[in-house]
Amino acid sequence: MGQRTVLSLIEFSDAQLDKLRAVSPHLDVRQKTAAHVDDLAPELRDRVEVLYGWGKPLHDAHRFPRLKWVQTHSAGINDLFDKPVWRSPVILTTANGIHPIPMAEHALAMMLAFRWKLRTMFQMQARRTWPRDRWDTFIMPELRGSTLGIVGYGAIGRELARLARAMGMRVLALNRSGQRRRYQGFGVPGTGDPDAAVPEKIYPTGGLFDMLPECDYVVVSAPQTPDTYHLIGPPAFSHMKPSAFFFNLARGAVVDEAALIEALRQGQIAGAGLDVFEEEPLPEDSPLWAMENVIISPHISGFTPQYDERAGDLFVENLRRYLNDEPLLNLVDREHGY
């Protein structure tokens, strides 16, 4: 077996690069951070068999003549839908499974922020005000005993379900098939819901309007695909409780943002926690900024100091599998777009 060239466009630490090189003596592992294909020496570009990266540097992946496999540094793959590599025979795998811990924590933080009216607390603290009507101001239902609906039951949804159950919440979920399928992707040991056993019921996509009226909290963690574009729109909001809170940690385009704004204005839902938007950064003139019943975060729910470490571990395992002709983790199904 000759040398097989692996190129990372993401800056891994020396220790992480050593782990990659330790997979096989036949690997030639190179790193060119955020490089464009035109920045690379032709002799290197012509040898690359495996490419690691994310975002715009991958848009020209088709220009690597010997490329066989792209491993992305992100879970989302939608930015490649209209690129030549999507229509090529190149294998695509994602970083699905490295985000669930911080994203599930983020979802719970937003839920607890609404349950305890933290915005009101901060405002009172700033005014040095001790309210006389503390009961009426802050009384809210406990998370325990409330119903959480999770739209998209992949790695993130499964970790959120595990934590929600530990807090005594009733969990419902929705996925494409409505079936309880074992999780086959990358994951941190001890996390998630591998057998999809936590939800009381799993609905197929067509059952969205059956699930929503049951929910006190709705969290979207579905991938962006042609089938999920504006999945949550006017009909979905009309099926939710006026007391329900809505959260989007997935991709902005999964939610009809104009419909969300109208639902908040009309009191169709009680509030929203949003980490992603149809246009990012969120424009300064968006009505969402000024809404008292909205919490905005700047697309950071997946942030964790362990991001590169977990991504590197996933890449190591997939490299081992690739060299041994074993099934890769997080293999992209181009038909379904994730």
N, C-alpha and C positions, 0 to 999 in steps of 0.2 A: 504494500500500500504506500503510495506516495504522499507527500505533504498536502494537506487540505487547508486552505486559507480561510480563516475566520476574521472578519473585520467588525469591530465595535465602533459605532459613531457616538457612543455614550461614554463618559469618563468613569470607568471603574477604577477602584483602588488597586494598588500593586498586589495586595493579598487576593482580591477577587480575580485578577488576571491570572495569578498563579493557580487558582482553583480551576480556571478554564483550561489552562495549559496542562494541568495534571490529568485531565480526562483521557488524553492519549498522546503518546510521543509523536503521532503523525499529524498533530494540529500545529498550524502556524498562526498564532493568535496575534492580531495587530489591533491597535487602537488609534483612531484619528477623530478626535472629539468634534462633533457637529460639522464634519467635513461635507462639502458638496462633491459630487462625483468628479467635477472638473478640477477640484483641488488635489486630487489623488494622482500619484504617478501612474502612467498607463500600465506599467508592468504589474503594479499592485492591483489596480482595478480589474485587469484581465484575469487575475488569479482567484478573485474572491468567489468562494462557493457558498459561504454562510455570512449573512449580514445582520447586524444587530443595531437597532436604533429606534427613533420615533419621529413623528412630525415631518416637516418639509424635506429633510435629508433622505427620506425614504421614497419621496415622490418620483425620483429618477432611478429607482432600483432596477428598472428594466435595462438600464445602460451598463450593467455588469454582465458581460457576455456569458460567464460560467456560473452565474448565480442559480442556486437550487432551492435555497431556504432563507426566508426572512423571519427573524424573531423580533417582535416589537417590544418596546419598553413601556408600552401602555396597554390597557385592557381594551380600549375602544379602537376600532379599525375603520370607522366610517370615513376618515379622511383619505383612505385609499380606494374607495369605491369607484371613483372616476379616473383612476390612474392606470397606466398600461400594465403595471405589475398585477393588478387585480384580474386582468383578462389573460394572464400568462399561466404557464404550468408551475410557476414557482410556489413552493409550499409556504404558507403563512401561519404563524403561531403568535399568540398574544401573551401579555403579562397578566392575564386573568388569574385571580387568586392571591395577588400580593397586596391588594387594597382592602379587603373586607374588615380587618381589625379597625383601622382608623375611620373608615366610612360608617361602620356600624356604631362606633362611639359617637361620631358626629351626628348621626340621626337621633340617637338617644339624647344627646346634649340639646338638640333643637326641641325635641318633644318635652323634655324637662323644663326648658326655658319657657315654653308656653304654659305648661302645667303650673309652674310657680310664678308666672308673670314677672320674669326677671327684668324685662324692660321697665315695668312700673317700679320695681325695686330700685333700679339704677336712677330713674328720674327722681324718686323720693330722696335717695341718698344725696343726689346733686343739690336738691333744694333744702336738705336737712329737715325733712318733714316726717313726722311720726303720725300716721293717719288714725283718726278716731274710729273709722269704720273698717278696721283691719279684716274682720271676717268677711264682710261683703266684698271688699276689694280683692282679697286673695283666695277665697274658697274656690277650689277647682277639683274635679274628679281625680282620684289617684290613677296612676298608670296601671296598678294592679286591678285586674278585673275589666279593664278596657280592651277594646278590640283593635288590633293592628292589622292592616291589609298591606301586603307587600306585592308590588307590581314588578315582576321579574324575579324569579327564584333561582338565581345563580349563586356564585360564591358570596357576594355581598349580602344578598337577601337571606341566605342561610345563616350567616353569622349574626345578622340582626335578629333573626328569628330565635336563635339560641339565647341571646342576651335578653330578648323580650320575654321569653318563657321564664327565664330565671327571675324576672321581675314580676311574674304573675300575670302577664298579659295573655289574652287569647289571640292566637295568630292564624290569619288566613293568608293565602298566597295565590298568585296567578302566574302561570307560565304558558308557553305556546301550546302545549299538549294537554295540560290539565292532569298529567300523570306524575306519580311519585318516582322519580328516577334518581339513581345513585349518582353522586357527583364524581366526575372522572378527571377533573382538572387539577391544577396545582393548588395546594393549600397548606396552611401552617398547622401542624399537628395539634389536636385538641380544640380546634375551632370549627365553626360551621355546623351544618346538619347534613352529614354525608348521605344518609338514606332518605332525606326529605320526610322525616318522621314528625317534626315539630308542628307543622300547620294542622289545624283541625280539619281543614278542607283546602284542596288545591283546585282552582278554577282554570279552565282553558281561557285563551284570550277572548273568545266569544262570550265568556261569562263575566266579563268585567262589570257590567251593570247589575249583575246579581250580587257580586261581592261588595261593591262600594257602599250600599245602604247599611251594611253591617258594621262599618268601620268608624272608629273614633279618630284614628290616625291612619293616613295613607302615605306610604313611602314608595317612590318610584326608583327602581334600580335596574331597569331594563336597558338593553343595548339599543343604540340608534340604528335602525335598519329601515328600508322602505316600508316595511309592515308596521313599524312602531311610530312613524312620523305622525305627530299630533294625535297619538293614541289617546291622550288625555285632553279632551276638548269640551265644548259646551254640554254635550249629552252626559259626559262623565261627571262634571261638576253638578249638573242638575240631579244626579242620583246620589250625591253625598249628603250627609247630615249637615244642617246649618251649624252644628256644634263641632264638626270635624275639622282636623288640621291636616294640611297637605304638604308633602315634602318631596323635592326633586333633587336627587343626587346623581342622576344618570347622565343625560345629555339634554340640552335645552330644547332641541327640536322634538323630543318625545312629548312635550307639552305645548299646547296652543297658548302662547303667552298672553295674547290679547283676551282670550277666553278666561284665563286665570285672573287677570286684572279685573275683568267684569264680574266674575264670581265673587271676588273679594269685595268689590264695591257694593254689590247687591246683597251681600250677606248670605250667599249660597253656602259658603264655608266660613269657618271662624278665623282661619289664619293660614299662613304658608311660610315654610322655611325653604329657602332656595339657594343652592350652591352652584347651579348651572343655568344658562340663559340662552335664548335663541341667538342673541348677539353678545359677544364677549370682547372686551369688557362691557358690562351693562351700561348703555348710554346714560349720560347725565340727566337727560330729560325723561327717562322712564318713570312712570307713576309709582313703580314699585318702591323706589327709594324713600318716598315720603309716607308710605302706608304704615300706620301704627301696628297693624296686625301682620306684618311681614318681617322676617329675619333674613338678611342677605349675607352670604359669605362668598368670597371671590374665587370660586372653584378650587377649594383647598381641602375638601373632605378626604381625599386620598393621601394627604401629606403625612409622612412618618419618617423618623430618622432611620428606620429599617428598610426603606423603600429599595435602595440599591442592593442591599444585602440579600433581600428576598428575591429581587429580580435576578441577581447573579446566581443564586441557588437554583432558581428555575431554569436559567440558561444552561447551567452545568448539567442538570438532569436531562434536559432535552438534547444537549450535545451528546451525552452518553447514549441516549436512545437512538439518535440519528445515526451515529457510527455503527450501532448494532442492529440497524434496521428494525427497531421497535417502534410502536405507535407513539407519536409525540403528544405531549400535554398541550392542551389549549389549541388544538388544530382548528383553524378557521373553516367553517362551512360556508363557502361562497354563495350557495343557494339561499341560505337564510341570513347571511350578512354578519355573522359573529362566530 
